[in-house]
Amino acid sequence: MKLATLACTSLLSACVAFTAVAQELPKANQPEEVGFSSERLKRLTSVVQADIDKGAIPGAVVLIARKGKVAYFEALGFQDRDKQVQCGPTQSFVSHP
């Protein structure tokens, strides 16, 4: 169940990332500018990377925005782990049963 939730969250994050890139949201100079903690966002990177390292997910693109500005935008892991294709900021993911 946790894996399915994480996969759905990753897919939703990727969709949001596409929307943000398409609309070219401005980037906050610092996450604190829009009410986020830089330290806590670093923890988010660690949690996602840990799931990638464990093999729970191949990769993720995460975008967090507030007040019309991007506070956090990271592409981690692989689009295709077998072929060693890295995730990029415009990556999409497809779930296979």
N, CA, C and O of each residue as an XYZ file, in Angstrom:
388
protein
N       0.820     -1.192      0.000
C       0.000      0.000      0.000
C       0.865      1.257      0.000
O       0.598      2.209     -0.734
N       1.905      1.248      0.833
C       2.787      2.405      0.901
C       3.451      2.657     -0.449
O       3.597      3.806     -0.868
N       3.853      1.585     -1.128
C       4.495      1.712     -2.436
C       3.527      2.306     -3.454
O       3.907      3.163     -4.252
N       2.287      1.853     -3.424
C       1.288      2.380     -4.358
C       1.041      3.863     -4.107
O       0.911      4.645     -5.050
N       0.977      4.246     -2.841
C       0.784      5.655     -2.495
C       1.964      6.487     -2.968
O       1.786      7.576     -3.513
N       3.157      5.976     -2.761
C       4.354      6.698     -3.184
C       4.415      6.827     -4.703
O       4.799      7.871     -5.232
N       4.034      5.758     -5.398
C       4.028      5.797     -6.861
C       3.023      6.819     -7.371
O       3.308      7.565     -8.307
N       1.855      6.850     -6.758
C       0.837      7.835     -7.163
C       1.308      9.251     -6.876
O       1.096     10.159     -7.680
N       1.948      9.435     -5.725
C       2.470     10.750     -5.373
C       3.534     11.182     -6.368
O       3.570     12.342     -6.780
N       4.401     10.252     -6.756
C       5.442     10.570     -7.736
C       4.840     10.965     -9.073
O       5.284     11.920     -9.710
N       3.828     10.224     -9.490
C       3.172     10.530    -10.755
C       2.489     11.892    -10.694
O       2.575     12.677    -11.638
N       1.815     12.170     -9.592
C       1.165     13.471     -9.433
C       2.199     14.588     -9.443
O       1.988     15.634    -10.057
N       3.321     14.361     -8.757
C       4.387     15.360     -8.736
C       4.924     15.631    -10.131
O       5.196     16.776    -10.491
N       5.075     14.568    -10.915
C       5.557     14.740    -12.286
C       4.568     15.557    -13.102
O       4.969     16.414    -13.889
N       3.281     15.299    -12.920
C       2.261     16.063    -13.653
C       2.304     17.532    -13.267
O       2.211     18.410    -14.124
N       2.446     17.794    -11.977
C       2.539     19.174    -11.509
C       3.789     19.832    -12.084
O       3.767     21.002    -12.466
N       4.875     19.069    -12.141
C       6.121     19.612    -12.678
C       5.945     20.019    -14.137
O       6.422     21.079    -14.543
N       5.273     19.198    -14.920
C       5.024     19.540    -16.320
C       4.226     20.831    -16.429
O       4.531     21.695    -17.251
N       3.207     20.955    -15.595
C       2.375     22.149    -15.618
C       3.194     23.381    -15.265
O       3.076     24.424    -15.908
N       4.021     23.250    -14.243
C       4.827     24.395    -13.812
C       5.834     24.798    -14.878
O       6.039     25.987    -15.122
N       6.460     23.822    -15.512
C       7.431     24.133    -16.556
C       6.730     24.801    -17.732
O       7.239     25.766    -18.303
N       5.563     24.285    -18.089
C       4.821     24.843    -19.210
C       4.430     26.293    -18.943
O       4.431     27.122    -19.853
N       4.098     26.589    -17.697
C       3.679     27.938    -17.353
C       4.845     28.811    -16.902
O       4.681     30.009    -16.673
N       6.024     28.203    -16.774
C       7.224     28.918    -16.368
C       7.020     29.732    -15.098
O       7.156     30.956    -15.097
N       6.691     29.026    -14.016
C       6.544     29.694    -12.728
C       7.884     30.272    -12.293
O       8.925     29.647    -12.494
N       7.863     31.447    -11.707
C       9.127     31.993    -11.203
C       9.614     31.180    -10.014
O       8.820     30.597     -9.276
N      10.912     31.150     -9.843
C      11.518     30.406     -8.742
C      11.800     31.351     -7.580
O      12.302     32.460     -7.765
N      11.465     30.885     -6.375
C      11.778     31.652     -5.171
C      13.297     31.664     -4.987
O      13.963     30.663     -5.251
N      13.842     32.791     -4.535
C      15.279     32.854     -4.284
C      15.690     31.877     -3.188
O      16.732     31.230     -3.282
N      14.875     31.776     -2.164
C      15.063     30.845     -1.056
C      13.695     30.274     -0.707
O      12.699     30.991     -0.799
N      13.613     29.005     -0.309
C      12.314     28.433      0.068
C      11.620     29.237      1.175
O      10.392     29.316      1.209
N      12.398     29.824      2.066
C      11.827     30.618      3.162
C      11.015     31.808      2.648
O      10.104     32.281      3.328
N      11.343     32.285      1.458
C      10.630     33.409      0.842
C       9.138     33.110      0.663
O       8.310     34.021      0.675
N       8.802     31.822      0.497
C       7.404     31.432      0.309
C       6.914     30.522      1.445
O       5.916     29.817      1.294
N       7.615     30.546      2.568
C       7.129     29.864      3.759
C       7.580     28.429      3.964
O       6.968     27.703      4.748
N       8.642     27.997      3.277
C       9.159     26.643      3.460
C      10.527     26.695      4.121
O      11.227     27.705      4.046
N      10.900     25.599      4.768
C      12.197     25.474      5.411
C      13.178     24.764      4.478
O      12.900     23.666      3.998
N      14.313     25.389      4.228
C      15.356     24.759      3.401
C      15.792     23.432      4.007
O      16.006     22.458      3.283
N      15.925     23.387      5.324
C      16.358     22.163      5.999
C      15.346     21.041      5.819
O      15.730     19.896      5.577
N      14.073     21.350      5.933
C      13.049     20.310      5.782
C      12.957     19.826      4.338
O      12.695     18.648      4.096
N      13.166     20.707      3.395
C      13.157     20.288      1.991
C      14.349     19.377      1.701
O      14.243     18.463      0.883
N      15.474     19.614      2.359
C      16.618     18.708      2.214
C      16.260     17.321      2.734
O      16.701     16.314      2.180
N      15.453     17.268      3.807
C      15.013     15.981      4.339
C      14.132     15.253      3.329
O      14.194     14.030      3.204
N      13.311     16.018      2.609
C      12.457     15.420      1.579
C      13.327     14.745      0.519
O      13.040     13.627      0.092
N      14.381     15.426      0.102
C      15.307     14.848     -0.869
C      15.880     13.537     -0.328
O      15.978     12.553     -1.061
N      16.256     13.521      0.944
C      16.830     12.317      1.558
C      15.831     11.171      1.592
O      16.198     10.024      1.337
N      14.575     11.465      1.905
C      13.547     10.420      1.977
C      13.296      9.820      0.599
O      13.225      8.600      0.453
N      13.162     10.673     -0.409
C      12.929     10.180     -1.768
C      14.139      9.380     -2.245
O      13.982      8.307     -2.827
N      15.332      9.890     -2.004
C      16.545      9.189     -2.431
C      16.671      7.843     -1.730
O      17.127      6.876     -2.340
N      16.277      7.761     -0.461
C      16.336      6.493      0.263
C      15.417      5.458     -0.386
O      15.790      4.291     -0.505
N      14.226      5.873     -0.806
C      13.315      4.949     -1.489
C      13.877      4.507     -2.836
O      13.689      3.361     -3.246
N      14.556      5.401     -3.513
C      15.199      5.044     -4.783
C      16.315      4.030     -4.518
O      16.425      3.027     -5.224
N      17.134      4.290     -3.507
C      18.245      3.399     -3.175
C      17.766      2.010     -2.748
O      18.434      1.012     -3.016
N      16.599      1.945     -2.077
C      16.034      0.661     -1.649
C      15.362     -0.085     -2.799
O      15.042     -1.267     -2.675
N      15.150      0.607     -3.915
C      14.482     -0.020     -5.043
C      12.967      0.072     -4.980
O      12.277     -0.552     -5.786
N      12.440      0.839     -4.035
C      10.989      0.991     -3.900
C      10.409      1.754     -5.092
O       9.302      1.465     -5.546
N      11.156      2.715     -5.583
C      10.763      3.483     -6.768
C      12.008      3.685     -7.620
O      13.116      3.748     -7.087
N      11.842      3.789     -8.944
C      13.020      4.022     -9.777
C      13.490      5.475     -9.723
O      14.688      5.751     -9.780
N      12.548      6.387     -9.614
C      12.897      7.801     -9.599
C      11.687      8.658     -9.331
O      10.562      8.165     -9.245
N      11.927      9.948     -9.201
C      10.833     10.881     -8.939
C      11.232     12.273     -9.382
O      12.404     12.647     -9.350
N      10.243     13.023     -9.790
C      10.408     14.449    -10.048
C       9.459     15.135     -9.077
O       8.250     14.904     -9.111
N      10.009     15.978     -8.211
C       9.203     16.612     -7.171
C       9.254     18.121     -7.349
O      10.326     18.715     -7.457
N       8.072     18.727     -7.377
C       7.967     20.178     -7.472
C       7.022     20.653     -6.385
O       5.914     20.138     -6.240
N       7.468     21.636     -5.627
C       6.630     22.244     -4.593
C       6.623     23.744     -4.852
O       7.671     24.383     -4.949
N       5.419     24.287     -4.962
C       5.274     25.728     -5.214
C       4.274     26.313     -4.233
O       3.374     25.628     -3.748
N       4.450     27.569     -3.959
C       3.522     28.310     -3.106
C       3.578     29.777     -3.514
O       4.628     30.300     -3.886
N       2.429     30.418     -3.436
C       2.336     31.843     -3.756
C       2.861     32.138     -5.159
O       3.449     33.191     -5.403
N       2.641     31.194     -6.079
C       3.025     31.393     -7.468
C       4.510     31.250     -7.764
O       4.960     31.585     -8.860
N       5.281     30.751     -6.789
C       6.723     30.588     -6.989
C       7.149     29.170     -6.626
O       6.632     28.571     -5.683
N       8.091     28.653     -7.383
C       8.631     27.322     -7.125
C       9.623     27.414     -5.962
O      10.586     28.180     -6.005
N       9.364     26.614     -4.922
C      10.252     26.584     -3.765
C      11.231     25.416     -3.838
O      12.330     25.480     -3.287
N      10.817     24.336     -4.530
C      11.619     23.117     -4.569
C      11.309     22.391     -5.864
O      10.142     22.188     -6.201
N      12.341     22.002     -6.589
C      12.158     21.285     -7.852
C      13.365     20.393     -8.048
O      14.454     20.872     -8.365
N      13.172     19.085     -7.859
C      14.272     18.129     -7.957
C      13.867     16.928     -8.797
O      12.739     16.444     -8.704
N      14.787     16.456     -9.609
C      14.627     15.208    -10.351
C      15.659     14.236     -9.778
O      16.858     14.514     -9.791
N      15.183     13.092     -9.273
C      16.060     12.137     -8.608
C      15.888     10.744     -9.208
O      14.793     10.382     -9.638
N      16.942      9.979     -9.238
C      16.858      8.588     -9.666
C      16.786      8.414    -11.166
O      17.357      9.188    -11.934
N      16.059      7.363    -11.567
C      16.036      6.947    -12.962
C      14.635      6.949    -13.551
O      13.659      6.615    -12.880
N      14.559      7.328    -14.813
C      13.335      7.123    -15.573
C      13.255      5.632    -15.899
O      12.193      5.017    -15.808
N      14.398      5.066    -16.281
C      14.489      3.640    -16.592
C      15.754      3.104    -15.919
O      16.866      3.306    -16.406
N      15.561      2.424    -14.799
C      16.704      1.935    -14.018
C      17.529      0.917    -14.809
O      18.758      0.935    -14.753
N      16.845      0.021    -15.553
C      17.555     -1.017    -16.310
C      18.478     -0.433    -17.369
O      19.584     -0.932    -17.578
N      18.031      0.616    -18.032
C      18.832      1.255    -19.082
C      19.676      2.405    -18.551
O      20.394      3.062    -19.304
N      19.581      2.643    -17.236
C      20.326      3.720    -16.568
C      20.012      5.101    -17.153
O      20.904      5.937    -17.291
N      18.735      5.336    -17.496
C      18.288      6.638    -17.998
C      17.885      7.481    -16.797
O      16.917      7.168    -16.104
N      18.634      8.551    -16.555
C      18.386      9.429    -15.409
C      17.086     10.212    -15.567
O      16.642     10.486    -16.682
N      16.485     10.566    -14.437
C      15.314     11.450    -14.455
C      15.774     12.861    -14.785
O      16.870     13.282    -14.417
N      14.929     13.561    -15.471
C      15.167     14.971    -15.747
C      13.961     15.766    -15.293
O      12.938     15.179    -14.940
N      14.054     17.071    -15.294
C      12.953     17.898    -14.791
C      11.676     17.823    -15.616
O      10.625     18.255    -15.143
N      11.729     17.295    -16.818
C      10.519     17.190    -17.640
C      10.120     15.742    -17.857
O       9.401     15.431    -18.807
N      10.579     14.857    -16.987
C      10.338     13.428    -17.116
C       8.885     13.070    -16.837
O       8.226     13.707    -16.015
N       8.392     12.046    -17.528
C       7.085     11.489    -17.206
C       7.289     10.034    -16.812
O       8.280      9.412    -17.194
N       6.352      9.498    -16.049
C       6.451      8.131    -15.565
C       5.220      7.369    -15.975
O       4.117      7.913    -16.003
N       5.413      6.098    -16.294
C       4.307      5.223    -16.653
C       4.370      4.020    -15.727
O       5.427      3.416    -15.541
N       3.230      3.683    -15.154
C       3.157      2.535    -14.257
C       2.838      1.288    -15.071
O       1.934      1.296    -15.906
N       3.583      0.221    -14.823
C       3.339     -1.060    -15.492
C       2.861     -2.061    -14.447
O       3.469     -2.185    -13.383
N       1.775     -2.776    -14.743
C       1.270     -3.753    -13.766
C       2.219     -4.914    -13.558
O       1.931     -5.813    -12.768
